[in-house]
Structures are given as C-alpha cells and as structure tokens.
Amino acid sequence: MINNENILQAVIETIDELNGQLPKEQRLEKSADTALFGNEGPLDSLGLVSLITTLEQKIEEKSGKPVTILEELEALENENPFETVRTLVAYVASSLEQRGHE
C-alpha cells in the first residue's frame, strides 16, 4: 500500500538524485514547502521531466505497480501540481487513489 508518507519519501529520494546532478547553488531543499516548478520554482522543463521520470520509478518500486504521473495533467487547467513538494505529494496521492493504486 502506498500512502502520503511513502510518496513523500519517494519525492525526497528523487530530490537527492537530482541534487547529485545540480550545482550546489541550484540544489533543492528537502522540505514540503520547497518550490519546484513555476513562478518560484528553480526547475526548468528538463529538470521537471527528470524529476517526474525518477519519481515514477521510485513510486513503482515502492508500490510494485507502474505509475504515470502526467496521465491526467491536461484536466488540471490552471493548477500546477509541481509548484512545491507538498502539492506534488497531494497530486500523486490523489492520482494513485483515483486509479486504485492504494
């Protein structure tokens, strides 16, 4: 069973991996309020894609089921689920719940 705590752990592990590829001044903090992508976020589109693909792999490892995070993104219109760690965890949890990945 995958829950918010498992998802948060997967996001933290993903940030660790990304930080290993980024210069020290661009590294992301491991906090629920850390900005990721958007107005305040430091990630560009390539960084976001890297975050998403790594996160999908981590969640699949934890849940044992394949996961596609961007599957329902078009339906969000003006929302940015990648704005912060907190919004990303909530989005992934909701998305997994809707698809029966509890």
C-alpha positions as CSV (number, residue, x, y, z in Angstrom):
1,M,0.0,0.0,0.0
2,I,1.3,3.4,-0.9
3,N,0.4,6.4,1.2
4,N,1.4,10.1,1.5
5,E,4.4,9.2,3.7
6,N,5.7,6.7,1.0
7,I,5.1,9.3,-1.7
8,L,6.9,12.0,0.3
9,Q,9.8,9.6,0.9
10,A,9.9,8.9,-2.9
11,V,10.0,12.6,-3.6
12,I,12.8,13.2,-1.1
13,E,14.8,10.3,-2.7
14,T,14.2,11.9,-6.1
15,I,15.4,15.3,-4.9
16,D,18.5,13.6,-3.6
17,E,19.2,12.1,-7.0
18,L,18.5,15.4,-8.8
19,N,20.7,17.3,-6.3
20,G,23.6,15.0,-7.2
21,Q,23.4,16.4,-10.8
22,L,22.9,20.0,-9.9
23,P,25.5,22.7,-8.9
24,K,25.5,23.4,-5.2
25,E,23.7,26.7,-5.6
26,Q,20.8,25.2,-7.5
27,R,20.1,22.2,-5.2
28,L,16.6,21.7,-3.9
29,E,15.8,21.7,-0.2
30,K,14.1,18.6,1.2
31,S,11.0,20.3,2.7
32,A,7.3,20.1,2.0
33,D,7.3,23.8,1.1
34,T,10.2,23.6,-1.3
35,A,9.3,25.3,-4.6
36,L,9.9,23.0,-7.6
37,F,8.4,24.4,-10.8
38,G,6.6,27.5,-11.8
39,N,7.0,31.1,-10.7
40,E,9.1,30.4,-7.6
41,G,10.5,27.0,-8.6
42,P,14.1,26.6,-9.8
43,L,13.4,23.7,-12.1
44,D,13.2,24.2,-15.8
45,S,11.2,22.0,-18.1
46,L,14.0,19.5,-18.5
47,G,14.5,19.4,-14.7
48,L,10.8,18.8,-14.2
49,V,10.8,15.9,-16.7
50,S,13.8,14.4,-14.9
51,L,12.0,14.8,-11.5
52,I,8.8,13.2,-12.9
53,T,10.5,10.2,-14.5
54,T,12.7,9.5,-11.5
55,L,9.7,9.8,-9.2
56,E,7.6,7.5,-11.3
57,Q,10.4,4.8,-10.9
58,K,10.6,5.3,-7.2
59,I,6.9,5.0,-6.7
60,E,6.7,2.0,-8.9
61,E,9.5,0.4,-6.7
62,K,7.5,1.1,-3.6
63,S,4.1,0.1,-4.9
64,G,5.0,-2.7,-7.2
65,K,2.7,-1.2,-9.9
66,P,3.6,1.0,-12.9
67,V,2.8,4.7,-12.4
68,T,2.3,7.5,-14.9
69,I,2.1,10.9,-13.1
70,L,1.3,13.1,-16.1
71,E,-1.6,11.0,-17.2
72,E,-4.3,13.4,-16.1
73,L,-2.4,16.6,-16.2
74,E,-4.5,18.1,-19.0
75,A,-7.5,18.1,-16.8
76,L,-5.9,20.4,-14.2
77,E,-6.2,23.5,-16.4
78,N,-4.7,26.3,-14.3
79,E,-3.4,24.3,-11.4
80,N,0.3,23.5,-11.0
81,P,0.8,20.2,-9.1
82,F,4.5,20.7,-9.4
83,E,4.7,24.0,-7.6
84,T,6.0,22.6,-4.3
85,V,6.9,19.2,-2.8
86,R,3.6,19.4,-0.8
87,T,1.4,20.0,-3.9
88,L,3.3,17.2,-5.8
89,V,2.7,14.7,-3.0
90,A,-1.0,15.6,-2.8
91,Y,-1.3,15.3,-6.6
92,V,0.4,11.9,-6.8
93,A,-1.6,10.6,-3.9
94,S,-4.9,11.7,-5.4
95,S,-3.9,10.4,-8.8
96,L,-2.9,7.0,-7.4
97,E,-6.1,6.8,-5.4
98,Q,-8.3,7.5,-8.4
99,R,-6.6,4.7,-10.3
100,G,-6.9,2.2,-7.5
101,H,-3.2,2.2,-6.5
102,E,-3.9,2.2,-2.8
